[in-house]
Amino acid sequence: MREREFSRLVGRLEAALGKRVRVLRDEAPPPSAIDSFQLDGRHRLSVAGGLTEQEKALICLFLGEWRQNRVQEPDSGEPLAILEKWLKLTEVRGGLPHPPPSVEELFRKERVPFLAVHPALSGKRMSGLKRVVSSYFEDQAWLVPLNRAESLLLLPLSFIYGEDTKDQKKGLEETAQGLVEVIITEAGEDVRVVVHPAVGEAHLLPRAIATLREVWRIGRTHRPADPVYTTWQFSLEKLLESVDEERVNQFLADVSSTPFWEDEELCQTLEAFLEQDLNVSETARRMFIHRNTLIYRLERLRQESGLDARRFEDAVRIRLALRLSRLFR
């Protein structure tokens, strides 16, 4: 049993470090240029080659978890603390290919990552947030603080869909909306939430977090009033970010001599109109304005800029102008 435990630990460390790792008996003299770490009363771990401080910290994290798993039940909750430490270490080191074994065990089921961005929370307020989220999701959710202003929530995909996994994107967005509402109403915290498709392996989680943060940055620029963003909704905005400021200004000048994108009320109207697929009646209903008011605003835009938002080609130009005008504000 002990040999299998040692073999698994050595394999994980070698994969993470890219260096040879051995288990030696205490009575054996350590080779030169070897870093040693005590395993138990009779064995120690040796790693060939010099180690950085970050690599030493990683080894200590693996060993600490290994010792805890030998004396604790797997459902003791401790692996979540290991997950939190490992995620923070990946940010310091810039990514680790293999997580500790207990973190891998947490992902036997696919889990959906949600990034909750909120005001900086003290320990007491963070505990309150955890209680609210745990209650709302019937103790199925894991809330892992990434820092005082960001929390990662991991929810089993099966909890959202059960056996029916059709139309996943809609279900994930609705779950994110519900998460925002419960945090605001029950925890009293202002929050924005970004949702990512389900992750089935722990080593994919750091990359998912990086994507969530990128979408948060883009969403805050282009849709600052929205409470929920998804990682699949900003493909156009990501493409436009590669355009330099000079070309953006030239495009805007070509589109319209009148900077309609500086009129906040008109921008909101156009955004709603585009979201409703150029449907006048539905847009007016969603905005709680009279149909004639909407038509008046669209007509004013046509007279001042020459753009008719009811025409597909002009609608495309308008959308691009709205997106590009936000990039260099």
C-alpha positions, 0 to 999 in steps of 0.5 A, spaced: 500 500 500 505 504 501 509 503 495 503 505 491 502 511 495 509 513 494 509 511 486 502 516 485 506 521 489 512 521 485 508 521 478 504 527 480 511 531 482 515 529 476 509 531 471 508 537 475 516 539 475 519 536 469 524 533 474 526 526 476 523 524 483 525 519 488 523 516 494 529 514 499 530 511 506 533 515 511 539 511 512 541 512 505 546 518 504 543 523 499 546 524 492 550 531 491 545 536 488 539 533 491 533 537 494 530 532 500 524 533 503 521 528 509 516 523 507 515 519 514 519 517 519 523 512 514 523 515 508 524 522 504 523 525 497 529 527 493 529 531 487 534 532 482 537 539 480 536 545 483 529 547 485 526 554 485 522 557 491 516 556 487 517 549 486 519 548 493 512 551 495 509 546 490 512 540 493 510 542 500 503 543 498 503 536 495 506 533 501 502 537 505 496 534 502 499 527 501 499 527 509 492 529 510 489 524 505 493 519 509 489 520 515 483 524 513 476 522 510 476 524 502 470 528 504 472 532 510 472 538 505 480 539 506 481 538 498 477 545 497 482 548 501 488 545 497 484 547 491 484 554 493 492 554 495 493 550 488 489 556 484 493 561 487 500 558 486 498 557 479 497 565 478 504 566 482 508 560 477 504 562 471 500 555 470 501 548 473 500 542 468 498 537 473 494 539 480 494 535 486 491 528 486 485 530 491 484 536 486 483 531 481 478 527 485 474 533 485 472 533 478 470 526 477 463 530 475 463 536 470 463 542 474 461 549 471 465 555 473 462 561 475 466 568 476 463 572 481 466 579 481 464 583 487 466 589 492 472 587 496 469 582 502 472 581 509 472 574 512 466 575 515 462 577 509 465 572 505 463 567 510 456 570 509 456 569 501 458 562 502 452 561 506 447 564 501 450 560 495 451 554 499 443 554 501 441 556 494 444 551 491 443 545 496 450 544 498 452 542 491 456 549 490 463 550 492 465 557 493 473 558 492 475 565 494 480 567 488 482 574 492 477 579 496 474 581 490 473 575 486 470 568 487 470 562 483 463 558 484 463 551 481 457 547 480 455 540 478 453 540 471 448 535 473 445 540 478 443 544 472 440 540 467 439 533 471 439 528 465 437 533 460 443 537 457 439 540 451 440 548 450 446 548 455 448 555 454 441 558 455 441 554 462 448 556 464 446 563 463 439 563 467 443 559 472 448 565 472 442 570 473 439 566 479 446 567 482 446 574 481 439 575 484 440 571 490 447 574 492 444 581 491 438 580 495 440 575 500 447 577 501 446 584 500 452 584 495 453 588 489 456 582 484 457 581 476 457 574 474 461 571 468 459 563 466 464 558 462 462 551 459 463 545 464 470 543 465 471 536 466 478 536 468 482 540 474 488 542 470 483 546 465 481 550 471 486 555 471 485 556 463 478 557 464 479 562 470 483 566 465 478 566 460 472 568 465 477 574 467 478 576 460 470 576 458 469 580 465 474 585 462 471 586 455 464 585 458 465 591 463 467 595 457 462 594 452 456 592 456 457 595 463 450 595 465 449 587 464 449 583 471 451 577 467 456 575 461 458 569 458 464 566 455 461 565 448 458 572 447 463 577 445 466 573 439 465 580 435 468 584 441 474 580 441 476 580 434 475 588 434 480 589 440 485 587 435 484 594 431 488 600 432 485 607 434 487 610 428 483 605 424 477 605 429 477 613 428 477 612 421 471 607 421 467 612 425 468 618 421 466 614 415 460 611 418 457 617 420 459 625 420 454 625 426 457 621 432 451 618 434 455 613 439 456 619 444 448 619 445 447 615 451 439 614 450 440 613 443 445 608 444 441 604 449 435 604 444 439 602 438 442 596 442 435 594 444 433 594 437 439 590 435 438 585 440 431 584 438 433 583 431 430 589 428 423 588 431 420 595 432 414 592 436 418 588 441 423 593 442 418 598 444 415 593 449 422 591 452 424 598 453 417 600 456 416 606 451 411 607 445 412 604 439 412 611 435 417 614 440 422 608 438 420 610 430 422 617 432 428 616 434 430 611 429 428 616 424 432 622 427 438 617 426 437 616 419 436 624 418 442 626 422 447 620 419 444 617 413 443 610 417 437 606 417 437 601 423 431 597 419 436 596 414 441 590 415 447 593 412 446 599 416 444 595 422 451 592 421 455 598 421 451 601 427 453 595 431 460 596 429 460 603 431 457 602 437 462 596 439 468 600 436 467 607 440 467 604 446 474 601 445 478 607 446 474 611 451 
